[in-house]
Amino acid sequence: MMPDPSVDSRLIGNLRRVRLDFEEVDLQLEELVAKCDELIG
């Protein structure tokens, strides 16, 4: 049975959004680490 193409495109869209969310969290973590380094250093 072939999967519904609309399900595939929705899944891909969700994955893209999740990946962008992770990139944003990663940037926020980097900022936090930099601030901690300033405080400790």
N, C-alpha and C positions, 0 to 999 in steps of 0.2 A: 504493500500500500504506500502511495506517495504522500509525503507530509504536505500539509496545506502551506502554500508559499506565504500567505499572510502571517501565519504563525512564525515562520522563519524570519521575516522582515521585522516583526515586532520583537522577537528575541534578540536579533542583532542590534536593534535600536536600544533595547534595555542594556545590553552588554556595553555598548558605546557610552551610554550615560553613566553606568557604574564605573567604567574605566576613567572617565573624566572626574567623577566624584573622588576616586582614589588619588588621582593626580593632585587635586586640590588639597586633600588631607595630607598628602606627602609634602606639599609646599608649606602647609601650616606647621607640620612637625619640624621641618628644617628651620623655620623661623623660631620655633620654641627652643630647639637645641641651641641655636645661635644666641638667644637671650640667656639661656642657662650658662653657656660658655662665658658670656660677658659677666654675669653675676659671680661665677666661680673664679674666673681669671682675675 
